Amino acid sequence: MSDDPYLWLEEVEGERALAWVRERNAETARELAGGEGFAGLVAELREVLDAPDRIPYTRRRGPYLYNFWQSAEHTRGVWRRTTLDEYRTDEPAWDVLLDLDALAAAEGEDWTWAGAQVLRPAYRRALVSLARGGGDAVVVREYDLEDRAFVADGFTLPEAKTDIGWIDEDHVFVGTDQGPGSLTTSGYPRTVRRWRRGTPLEAAELVHEGREIDLAVSAWHDPTEGFERDFVVRYRDFWHHETHLIGEDGELRRLDLPEDADSSVHREWLLVTPKTPWLGQSAGTLLAFRFDAFLAGRREPEVLFTPDDRTALAGHSWTRNHLIVETLQDVASRLHVLTPPAEPGTPGTGGGWKRQELAEVPPLSSASLTDTDPDTSDEYFLSVTGHLVPTTLHRGEIGTPGEAVKQAPERFDATGLEARQYFAVSADGTRVPYTVVGPRDPGPRPTLLNGYGGFEVSLTPAYDAVRGRAWLARGGAFVVAGIRGGGEYGPRWHRSALKADRPRAYEDFEAVARDLVARGITTPGQLGITGGSNGGLLMGAMLVRSPELFGAIVAHVPLLDMLRFHLLLAGASWIAEYGDPDDPADRPHLAALSPYHHLEAGRPYPPVLLTTSTRDDRVHPGHARKAAARLRELGHRVLLHETLAGGHAGATDHEQTAYNSALEHTFLWRTLAGRTD
């Protein structure tokens, strides 16, 4: 469309736009929420979300384990802590530090929790971030954990997409909105400053200044005793950055690393994961250097992990003396403990690093570290789950037997269900993994297919109690596709669907859909698809590319206008992933894949449900609004539901989450199976 008649829907809080949204919400509620059983489904899902025996995941800070908890009694949530001994019990005694429900009521604000940074090693002061309605922009306030009160003259910042972190009790690194010229085109801080307590922010010392076209600039302090140091990072775009060590004289020394490499430091070690070949090593390897030797010019890495066609690096975490490495093999987890040598060895030989398996993970399961103690001990917390296996949280210390400290109960009836992995063959011959979760008996049956395919994000096995109750327990099958663009097989998997190659991700998803039908698991009329954010773009692409393959489409907080995405909110930050609509070299492929611009009258589109949030300050709600308006204009079946609050997650509390999920699954059951239960 050369002229967009729906630009007015990009006015997030415009009176006309919001009136139109209210009409669409009412229409969706009439069609989906008024039927028999809807209120019961919401209550059933709310029961799952509010269950008091959920696992309270924690983060260790000194002697305490900290947790943020939402429940029926505390819909906004409480920030609390307990001891390890208490945590091991079935009903731990929690010490509440901050009650967000009480705070919101007292201040008349729609506060949601956005995290807290606690100052080491005393762990008395915290920088608490609060978001209005679940947005990315936050208000920052300093909080005293002993006095249980905000510090009257402490570090305080108004609402912005702020980046802040402790240096010491009287200093922080901060980047925030300070008026014109202080933000990048993506809406993130362009400068980072060293701010001293008791002084105005405007007087804070400038540490580094990026360009307006950069993504962001950030700085952080490593307080590890004996290894204290400061770093500043200039993010040129989503995938390229420069890392600098700040010298004692304040001068920046750039680390000689590839701009696309991930890197981290722990005590004397520098770990690097290049995304393209470097120093004779392939993309996706994990390389270790002694930090001081690297600064001195040594470039002989210790190779700690090398990927292959089936295996990719998924992450790594330090304890005090060990490195735990997480990998994915055909999207299933493996974990190993690596122990570095006490003294330098011969570079390039492995240097005496010892390796052992941390835990045996069941097939088609995922294991992830939820917390470690890199400062003082070799403690770790490990979460193990599967599509039909409720999560178990293990705690251990490297070298000693671990213990299961928490076990989530079954939340839905999985009798007769199983998880099976298959591989579809994409248009160019690439094998694409996908997992089917559903009844053992033959189909076809209503089936819901999920995908993402972007930003090197991997979709791994997980126990989804809400989906289990709303879909699996009612007889449906659920499918997760590991398409290109994601990280299921490392950087190569991601880069193969980058920018102009994005259609490979779509071809992968279409191949999975066809394979499901060929295997008799479902039929096109019974196959629904769902995805959010970049996965919402995937849903839009399927709508305009291959509508005949699907019976229903649900897109959450989607990107759909790929010729204006860079002008809306944080959209410019994704140019490195998709391309630049203002660049003549990129515009043709973006125009070709932009779903909004390829909607047509007369094509047999399946029914569509679009969801978004007015307070989503990451992916603009205009994407979903405009697509809904265009589909309505063309005479297609489309419903839109927009929450006022919720941010990019689409919901800020369990009631919203349950309602949104009930809408989705009611829409799918009615469309794919003609059922109203």
N, C-alpha and C positions, 0 to 999 in steps of 0.2 A: 504494500500500500504506500503510494507516494505521499498521500495525505492521510493522517491518522485521525479519524473522527472521534476517537475515545481518549485523547490526551487529557481531557478533564478528569478522567478517572485516576490519573497519576497524582492528583492533589490529595495527599494522604488524608487530611482532615478537612477537606473542602466540604462545604455544606451540601452542595449538590451531589458530590460523590458519596458522602456518608448516607444521604437519604436513599440513594440508589442501592447502596450496600444493605441498608435495613430492609428494603423491599426484597432483595435476593435472599437474605437470611430468613425472612418470614416465609417466603416461598419454599425454601429448603426444609424449614421446620414443619410446614404443613404437609409436605410430601413424605418426609422421613420420620419425623419425631411424633407425629400424631397417631400413628398406628398402634395396634394392639401389641403389647410386649416391649415397646421401646423403653418406657420408664423402668421396666424390670431389667432390661439389659444394661442400662446405665447403672442401676443399683448393683447389679452383679459385678460389673467391671470396677465400680468404685470400691466394692468389697475387696477385690484383689489388690487394688492400688493402696488402700488404707490398712491392709492386713498388718496387725501388730507384730507378727512373727516374720516379717520381711528381714532380710539381712541388712543391718546397719553398717554400711561400709565406712571405714575410718581412715584417718591419716594421723600418723604419729608426729607429735611435736613435744619433744622432751619426754616427761614421764606419763603424758596423757595421750589417749586416743580421741581424736576429734571427729564429730559427725554432724551433718545437717540432716534434719528429719522432718518430713511432712506427714500429717496424719489427719484423721477425722477431727481430732481435737485441735490440731494446729495446722490449718489449711495452708498458711503461708510458710510455716516451719519454724523450728528452733535450732539454734546453733548450740551444741552441747559437747561435753567431754566426759570420759570415764577412764578408769585404770584398766590395765590388761587383766588383772584378776577378776574385776567386775565384768569385763567384757566376755570372759569365758563362761559366765553364768547364763542361764536361760532368760533371766530378766535383770539385766544390769541396772545399777543405780547410776543415773546420768545427772551430771551437774550442768544445768542450763546456763549458758553464757549470755545469750541474746534471744529474746522472743520476738520474732518478726511480726506476728499477729498483733501483739500489744503495741509494738512500735508503729505499725501502720495505722492502727486505730488512734493512737495518741497524736500522730502527726497528720492524719487525714490524707495519707499517701498510699498509692497502690504499689507498695514495696514488694519486690521479689529478691531473693538471695542471689548474689553474683560472686560470692567467694570472699576469702579473707587471707591476708598474708601476715603471718605471725613472726615477730622479730626474734631471731636466734641470737644468743643461746638462752636468754632469760625467759622468753615466751610469755611476756607480760603484755606487750603492746601489739595491736593488730591494725592493719589497714583494711577496713571492711568496705566492700563494694555493694551498693544497693542499686537495683534497676527498677524503673517505673514500668510496670506492665510487662516485664520480661524482655525489654529491649537490650541491645548490646551496649548502648550508652549507660554509664553508671555515675552515681554520686559516691565519692570516696570520703570516709570519715575515720579518724583514728579512734581506737577503742581500747580501754583499759580492762584487761581480763580479770584483774583482782578487784577493782572497784565496781565492775559491771556497769560501766558508764562510758559514754563518748567523752573524749578529752576536750575540754572547753576551748583550749587554745592550741589544739593539736593540728596535725596535717588534715586539711579539709579541702575538697574540690567540688565544684558544681557539676551538673550533669554533662558528660562528654564521653567520647570513646577514649578514655584515659588509659595510659600505661604507666604504672607506678610500682616501685619496689624499694625495700629497705636497703640502706647502706649501713647505717648504725642508728642509735637511738635518736640522734639529732639531725640526720640527713637521709634524704631519699633521692632516687633518680625518678624523674617525672617527665612525661610527655603528655600534653593535653591541649584542648582548644583554648587558645589565648587570643582569639580574634582573627581578623583577616591575615592570611599568609601563614598561619601556624599549622594548618592541616594540609595533607596531600589531597589530590583529586579523588582518592578513595575514601577520604574522610577520617584518616588516622593521623596521629601526631607526626609532624615534619621535623620537629626539634626535640631534643632531650636535654634536660637541665639537671644540675645538682642543686637541690633545694634544702636550705638550712632552716631548722626549726626557728620560729619566731620572726622570720623575715618575709616580706611580701614575695609572692611567686614571681612577680615582674622583675625582681632583683636577683633571681636565681641564676647561678653561673651556667652559661651555655656550654654544653659538652660537645654536641655535634648537631649539625643541621643538614638535612637531606634536601632533595629537590622536590618541587611540587608534584612532579610526575612519578616520584617514588611511591611505593606502597606505604612505608612507615619507617620510623627510626626508633630504636629501643636501646636501653642500657640495663645492665644488671651487675650486681655485686656478689662475688663468691666469698662467703665469710668463713670458709673452712680454715681452722687454726693451722697456721704454718703455710697456708697456700692462698692467703687473701689476695684478691685481684679483682679488677673491674674490666668489663667488656662493653662495647657498644656495637650494635648491629644496624647496618643500613640495608633495608629490604628494598631492592630495586623493583622487584615484582614478586608475585606469589612464589616463584621457583628460583629466584636468584637473589643472593645477598652477600654482603661483605662483612666480615667479622674483624673487629679491631680490639687489641689490648690497650687499655689506657695506662700509660706510664705514670710514674710518680710525679713527673713534671707536667702531667696533663696532656702530653702529646699522644696521638693515636698511632699505634703500630698495627698495620693490617696483617692478619695471618695469611700466609701463602696457601690458601685453600681454594679449590674450585668454587665458583659462585653458586653452583647447583648442589653442593655437598651439604649434608647434615653433619654437624659437629657438636661435641660436648666435652667438658673437662671434669675430671674427678681426681683431686689430689695431684699426683705427678703425671696423670695420664690424659692424653688427648685422643678421643675416638672420632673417626671420620667415616661417613658412608657416602661415597661419591655416587651421583646419579648417572654419570657417564664415565667411560674408562679413564683411569688416572694412575700414574706411576706403574703402569703395566698391569693394573688390576681391573677387573670387570666392574661394570655398574652394579650397585647393590651389595658390594662386599662390605665387611666391617673391618676397619683398619685401626690399629693402635700405635701410637707414638708416645714416647716420653716427652712431655710438654717442653721442658727446657731444651732438650736435644732438637726438637722441631724448630724452636725459636733460633737455635744456633745454626740451622740450615740442614740438619740431618733429615733425609727423606726415605729411609728404609723402613717400611711399615711391617708390623707384625700382623699377619692376616688371621683374623679371628673367625671369620665366616666367609664362605664363597657360595653364591647362589648357583643353582642349576635349573634345568627346565621345569622342575616340579617344586622347587623349594625357594623361598624368599625370606629375607629378614623381616620380622614383624615388629621388633623393638628390643630394647635392652635397658637394664636398670642396675645401678650399683648398690651393693650393701657396703659396709665399711671396708671389707677386704676382698670382696668377690664381685664378679660381673655376671648377671643372669641374662642370658640371650634367649629371646623368643623368636621362633621361626614358624613359617607356615609351609606345610607340604600338602599340596592339593587342597588347600584351605583348611587343613587340620593342624592343630598346634603341636609344637615340640619345644621343650625347654632344657637348657643346659647351663651348668655353672662353670664359669671360667675363672681360674685363680691365677693372677699375675705373679711373675717371679719377684722375689724380694730384691734382687740385684739385676742390673742390666745384663742381657745375654747378647748373643751374636744377632744383630739385626737381620730380619728376614727368615729366621729359622724357626720361628714360633717362640723363641726366647724363653722357653721353660714354662709357658702357660699350661696349666693343667685343666682338663675338661672332664666333666661327668654329667650324667643326666640328672636333672633336678627332680622330676616326677614323671611317672608314666601317665600319659593322657589317653583316655579311651578314644576309639575311632569316631570320626565325625563330631568331635568335641573341640571346644576352644578353652585355652587356659591363658589367663592374663594376670600380671602382677598388679595388684591394686595399691600396694604401698611397700616401700623398703625403708631401711634406716641407713642412709649413706654416711652419717656422721659418726655414730658411736657403736653400732653393733651390726651383726649380720642377719638381723631379723628381716623376714619378708612375709607378706600376705598374698596368697595365690587363690584366684577365683577360677573354678572349673565348672563348665556348663555344657549343655548340648540342647538340641532342638526339643528333645523330649525328656531331658534330664535336668531337674531343678538344680540350682547352683549350690555348690559346696565351697565354703571359704576355708582355706587351710592357712595355718600360721606355722612358721618354722624358723630355725636359725641354721644357716649353712653348716653342714657337718653333723647335725643332730636330727633325729627323727621328727617329722612334722606332726601336726595335730589338726583335726577338723574342728574348727572353733564355732562354725555356724553352718547350718544346713537348712536351706529353704524347703518347705513342704511342697508336695504336688498341689497345683492350683486348678487343674482341669483333668478330666478323665482321659487318660492316654491309652486305655485298653484297646488293643487291636491296631494301634498306630505304630509306624516305624519311619525312620529316616533313611533314605537311599540316595547315593550320589551317582550321577550320570555325567556324560560329556556329550555336548552337541557339537556339530561341525559347522563353523561359520562359513560365510561366502568365500573367504580366501583359504579355507582349509584348516584354520586354527581350531583346536579343541578347546571348548569353553565349559568349565565345570558348573554344575548346578546340583542342588540338593532338593529332593522332594520329601516333604513331611506329610504323612497322611495314612489312611487306612491301608492295610495289607491286601485286602480284597481288590480285584480288578476294578478299574473305572469303566467308562469315564464319569467324572464328577465335577462339581464346581471347584475350580482351582484358582488360587490367587498367586500371581507371580510378582516378585519384588526384585528391583535392580537399582543400581546407582551409577557405576561406570564413570568416575571422575575423581580428580584431585588425589589420586593414589590412595583412596579409601578402600579398605577391604571389608567385605561382608562375610562375617564368620558365624559359626553356629552359636545360637543363644536361646535360652529358655524364655519365651515371651508368653507370660501368663495371660495377658489381655487378649492377644491373638489366639491363644489356646482356647480360651473360653468362648470368644466371639466367633471363631471360625472352625478350628480343628475339632472341638468337642461336638460341633453341630454337623459334622460329616464332610467338611471341606478339606481340600489339600492345600498346602502352602509350599511355595517354591522360592528358593533364593538363588539368583544367578550371579556368578562371579565374572562379569563381562569386562572387556578391556576398558582402559581408562581408570580402573581401580588399581589396588595394590596387591591383589591376590598372588601375583607372581613377580612382584617387585617393580623397579623402575621401568623395565622394558614393557611390562604389561600396561603401565600408565602411559608411557610416551607413544605407544603404538596407536593411541586414540586421541592424541593431543591436537588441538587447533583444527586444521583442515582434515585431519584423519579421524575426527570425531565420528563420522558415519560407521567406522568399524565397530564401535560400541553398540550402535543401533543394529548393525547386522548380526552381532553376537546375540543380542536380546531376541531378535526375530528368529534366529536359529534355535534358541532354547524353546520359544513358543511352538515352533513347528515340530520340534523333537517331542515335546509333551503330547501333542496330538498324535504323532506317528506311533508313540508307545501306547496309545490308548488311555493315557492318564486323564485326558480331558478332551473337549471339543472347542473349536473357536467360540461358539456361543456360550460356553460355560467357563471360558478363561478370562478372568479379570486381572488387571495389572495395577500396581501401586508403586509410587516413589515420591520422594520429597527433595526439595531444593534442586540440586543438579539432577537428582532422580526424577524430579518433577519435569525438568526439561526433557529427560528421556521419555516420560509419559507423553508429553506434547509431540515429540518426534514420532512416536508410535502412532499417535492419532492421525497425523497427516501422511505418514509413510505407508503404513500397513494396517488400516482400520479393520480390514477383513479378518485379521488374525485374532481379534479380541471381542469379548462381549461386554466389557465395561472397563472404564479407566478412571483411576483416582489419582489426582496430582496434588500433593501438599506443598505449600509455600514455593511454587514453581518459578523458574525462569522460563519465559515464553517469548518475549520480544528480544531477539538477539541482535537487533539493530539499534536498540536504545539502552540495553542493559548497563553499558558503561557510564551512562548519564544519571543513573538512578541509585541513590544511596551508596552502598559499598561496591557497586558493580564494577567500577574501574579496577578494583583489586583482582578481578578474574580475567583480565585481558591476557595474561600469560597462559591461562588455561584454554581460552576459547579463541583469542584473536581480537584485533582492534577494529571495530566497525568503521572508524575514521581512516583506517589504512587501506588504500586501494588494493593492496595485496591480500588482505584478510576479508574485506567486505563481501566478495562473491561467495565464499564458503559460508559465511555467517548468514547471508541472505538465503542461501540454499537450505540451511538447517533451521532457520527461525520458524517455529511452529505458528506463531501469531500471523505471519505473513503468508502462510500457505493454507489457511482455512478456506474452504470452498463450500458453496451451496451445491446440493445434489449428490454429494458423496455419502455413502452409507456409514457415517460415523457411529460408533457405539455410544451409549449414554456416558456422560462425563460428570464427575464430581470434582470441583476445585475447592481447596481450602487455603486460607491465608489468614494473616493477622494485621490489624491496623498498626500495631506496635512492632511489627517486624521491621527493624531498621537495618537489616542486612539485605534480604531479597525484597524488593519493593512490592507491596500488595497490588500495585498497578498491573503487574504481569498477569495475575489471576483475574483481576477485575476486567481488564480489557479483553482477555480471551473469552471470558464468560459473555461479555456484551457482544462480541463479534459472533460467537456461536449462536446466541439468541437471535441476532439479526439475520443469520443465514438459515434459521429454522431448525437447528439441531437441539437435541435434548441435553441440557446442561444445568447443573445446580451449583451454586456458590455458597460457601459458608465462610464468613470472616469473623473471627473473634476480635473484640476490641483490644484486649490484652493478649499476652502470650508470646510476643517476640517471635524469633525464628523457630522456636520449638512449637509454636501454635497453641500453647497452653501454659499457664503458670501454676495451676493447682490440680489436684486429682479430680475434682468435679468437672473442670473443663476437659481434661484428658479423657475421662470416661465418656463424656457427652460426644466429643469429637470422634472417638473410636466407635461409639454406637451408631453415629451417623454413617460412617464409612461402611461398617459391616451390614447395616440395614440396607443401604444402597446396593451393596454387592449381592446380598441374598435375594433381594427382590429382582434385581436385574439378571443375575446368572441362573437363579433357580426358581424364580417366581414364588418365593416363600415370604411370608410375613411374620414368621416366628422370630 
